[in-house]
């Protein structure tokens, strides 16, 4: 098991990466489960796959699982389910010293974390991420949020978990598409600041995705450690360091909005496309060689991922996609910073990007 500390001032915690952590849940959570009844928030798909494991683990440790099972999908991460979940937690008489378990991917982790942040002005929660994307990204760092009609993750709070248990066994039950979507957030750490890790991904991603256990542990632990360092430096995204984690997200969120935040385009798929777009746009500005941008695209294609937005059948133009970006939470004094690249492993925050230029660039990408 790899143990990665997240050194948040006043709220440090550990991310544990290994196989069998859910089976040993009570031991892993020792000192945190104060009552017999343990509230767990999950979705129907995850409950079908892992509900019995969790129930047995809690029962053997002298606890009882109390479930809130939500519909799977991005639509769950909204006002209605947040309100209903808060009412459920209140009915369960959850106290501020209790720990709520979030068993699922990014949607469940975000919704549960936000509910914990606002319930009684702040309750504890534990992340049990069941997707590769959640293990390497959304479960770490304390960003919690819901989506609204105005856009993705626009209502939320910074609220750190007490513990993250990334059980690699859950990856064996994921569909290939979900694994690939999560891989986008793995390779992101190489692209934004670690060219050596991108080279590792070039050499090992196919075997890692195919199930090699040692490679999977290394990929998840290395990604978590990279994020932990950045989050510890800039927890609330005030200095600019944490903003680099948004590589691919400004373009990606626009694509998600255009596709209605639906299964037509998973979040990780949108991020992968967004990173290719960020690289190509950087190349058109003379910041990096176009060959490097196409290397990124070729890497994703070789794994079976889309690397061109022209195949999405978006039925829109570049200006329509830019219009979605205007709702980005990173907007500052009417301008939108973009995470661009000076090369593989060299991301930076650009505050001088004209949205007209972005729209023109996207028109060309749509026509590829």
N, C-alpha and C positions, 0 to 999 in steps of 0.2 A: 504493500500500500504506500502510495506517495502522499505526503502531507504538506500542503502549501499554506503558509500563514498569510493572511490578508491583514496588513498592519494599519488598520483604520484607527486614527486617534480616538480613544474613548470607546471604541466598539470593535476590537480585534476579534477575528474568528479564524477557523481553519476550513480549508477545502481538502477533503480526503478523497483520493482517487484509487480505486482498486476493485476487485471482483468479490462479490458476496457481502457487500456492505448492507444491503437491504435485509438479507437473512439475519444478519447480526445487528439489526436496527437498535434494539434496546441497549446493547453494550455500547454502540457508537454514540448513543444519545444519553449516556449515563449522566445523571445529575440534572437533566433538562426536562424529563417527563415527570411532573410532580403529582399527577392525579392518575387514577385508574383509567378514566375515559380520555382518549387522545383524539382531538379533532384533526381530520385529514381531508384536504381538498384535492380532488383529482378530476379527470374526465372519464367518460365511459370506456374509451379504448384502453387507457392505462389501467383502469380498475379491472377490466377483463383479463389483462395480461399479468398484473402484479398485485391485485387486491388480496388474493389468498396468501401470497408470500408475506405481505405486510401484516395481515390479520394473525397469521400463525406466529410471526416474530413477536408481535406485541403480546399475544396471549401467553406465549411461553415466558415472557418477561413480566407477567402479572398485570398486563394492561388490556384495555378493550378499545378497538378501533371504532370511531364514530365518523361516518362518511358523509361528505357532500360531494355528489357525483354530477359533474357538469357536462353539457354537450361538448364534444371535441370541436376545435376550429377557432379561427380568429374572432368570429362573431361573438364568442363567449366573453371576450375581454371588453365589456362595455358597462354602461351605467346600470342596466337592469340586473345583470348577474352580480355586479358589485353590491348593489343594495340588498339583493336577496341573500347573498353570502354573509353580509354584515348582520342582517337580521337572524340568520341561522347561528352565527357565532355568539350573538347576544343570548339567544334562546338556550344555547349550550352553556351559558354562564362562564365563558372564557374570561379569565382574569389577566391582568397585565403581566403577571409573572409566569403565565402558561406559555407553552410553545405550540403553535399551529404548524402542521406538516403540509408542505406543498409538494405533492407527488405528481409530476408531469413535466411537460415541456415549458417553453417560454410563456405561453398563454396562461397556464396555471400558476407558474411562478410569479409572473407579473401581477396577476389578479390577487393572489393570496398575499403577496408582499404588500400591495397597496392597502388591502383590507386590514392587514396587521398594523400598517403604519397609522391608520386613522381610527382603528377600534380603541376606544378608551384612551385616545391620544398616544397610542403606541404599545403594541404587544409584540412578543417574540415570535419568530417563525424560523423553521428549518427547511432548507431547500433539498429536495430529493429529485434531482433532474433526471428525466427519463429519455431525453434525446441528446444526441451529440451536440447540437447547437446550444441547448440549455446548459450542458455540462461545461462547455468551454467559454460561454459568453453570458447568457442572460441570468444564470443563477449566481454569478459572482459580481460584486460591485455595488449592490444595493439600489439599482434603478428599478423602480416599480411604477406601473402606469396602466391606464386603460385607454382604449381608442374612443374617439368621439366622431360626430359627423364632420367635424372640421379636419380631422386627420389622425394619424397614428401616434399613440403615446403622448398626447398633449395634456393629459391630466394625470398627475402622479406625484410621487414623493421619493426622496432618497431615504431608504430604510434598509439597513444592513441585516442580513440573516444572522442567526447565532451560530450556524453550522451549515456546511454544504457537504452532502455525501454523494459523490459521483460514482455510482456502481456501474462498472463496465459491462456487467452481465446484461444490463438492459439493452445495450446496443445490438445484441444478438437477435432481439425481437423486432428491431426496426426495419421497415421496408427500405429498399435500396434508395428510393427517392429521398426519404427522410435523412438517411445517412449522408447523402451527397449534399443536401441542404445544410446540414450541420458542418460539413467539411469546409464550406465557404468561410465560416468563422475561424476555422483552424488555420487555413492558408493565409487569412487576413493578417495574422500576427507576423508572418514572414514578410508580407508585402509592406506593412506599415513601418517596420523597424528592425528586421532581422533577416538579411539576405541569406545567411547560412541556413536558417530554418526553412526558407522557401526552397533552397537547394535540397534539404532533407525531404521536403514534401515532394519535390520532383522525383526523387529516387524511391520514396517509400509509400506514397499515398495509396497507390493501387493495392499493395499488400495490406496496408493498415485497414483500408475500407473492406477488404476481403475477409478480415477477421483475425489477423495476427495479433495475439494478446499483448505481447511486449511492445509492439509498435503502437497499438491503441493507447496503452498506458502512457507511453512517452508523449504521444501527440496531445492527449488531454492534459497531462500534468504540465507540459511545456507551455501550452496555450494558457492554462490557468495562471501559471507563474508569471507569464508576460502581462496578463491583465492585472494581476494582483499588484505588480510593481507600479503600473500606471495609476491604478485606483488609489493606492496608498499615497502617491504623489499629488493627486488631484481628484479627491473624492467627488466634489460637486461640479467638476468641469469649469473651474474658474481660471485656471492658469493656461489652459490650452492643451496640456499634455493628454488629458482624457479625451479631448475632442478627436484625437487621431484614431481612436477606436471606431469613429464613425466613417472610416474609409468605406466607400461604396454605398453608404446608407442614404445619402441625400438623393442620389440617382435611384437607388433601390426603393426607397419609400414612395417616390413618385410613380414608379412602375407598379408597386402594390396598390396605390390609390387608384391608378387607372384601371386596374383589374379588379377593383372592388374588395381588396383585402380578402381574397377568396383562395380556394385551392387551385385556381388557375395558375397562381404563381406563389409558391411558398416563400416565406421571409428569407431563408437562406439562399434560395434561387435568385431572389431579387438582389440580395447583397452581392452574390457572385457576378451577376450582370452589371451591377453598379460599380464594382471594382474594375471590371474591364472598361466600362465607360469612363471612369475617373482616369485610368491609365491612358486610354486613347485621347481623351481631352487634354491631358497633360502633354502628350506627345504633339498634339496639334499646336500647343502653345510653345513648343520648343524646349520643354522642361526635361524630357526624357526621350530616348530613341523610340521610334514607333516599333522597332523590332522587339524591344523589351515589353511593350504593351501587348504585342501579338504573341509573345512567349506566354504571357499570363493567360490569354484567351486559349492558346493551344493546350496549355496545361489542363485547363478546365474541360475542354472538349475531349481530351484523351481519357478522362474519367467518366465521360458520358453526360457532362453538364452543358447547358446552353451558354453560349458566349456572345450571342448576337441578339439584339432586341427585334430585329426584323422578322424573326420567326414567331413572335408572340401574337401576331394579328391584333395589334392594339387599336387600330382604327382611330388614330389621332395624329397630331403633328407635334413638333418639338415645343411649340408654345403652350400646348395643352399640358404637356408634362411639366414644363416650368411653372405653370400655374399651380400645380400641386405643391411644388417646392416652397411657394410663398407661405404655406402654412407650417413650414418646418420650425420646430421649437428652437433651432439655433439662430433664427433671424435676430439680428442685432442692429438697432437704429436703422431699420429699413434695408440692410444689406445681409446677404447670406454667405457665410464663409463656406468654402469647399475644401475637403481634404484631397489634395492632389499629390503627385509623385514626382520626385526628381530622378527616380530610378527604383528598381526593385529593392525594397528595404529602406526607402528614403521618403517617407510621407511628411507632409507639412500642411499647415493651415493657410489657405490663400483667402485674403479678404478683398481682393481686387477683381473678382470675376464678374463680368457683365452678363446678366441673364439673357440678353439678346444673343450673345455669343454662344451660350449654352443651348438656346433654342435652335440656332442654326446648326450647331454640331449634332444635336439630336435628330434634326431633319435628315441629315446625311446618314446617321446610323439606322434610322427607320427604313431608309431606302436601300440599304446594303443588299 
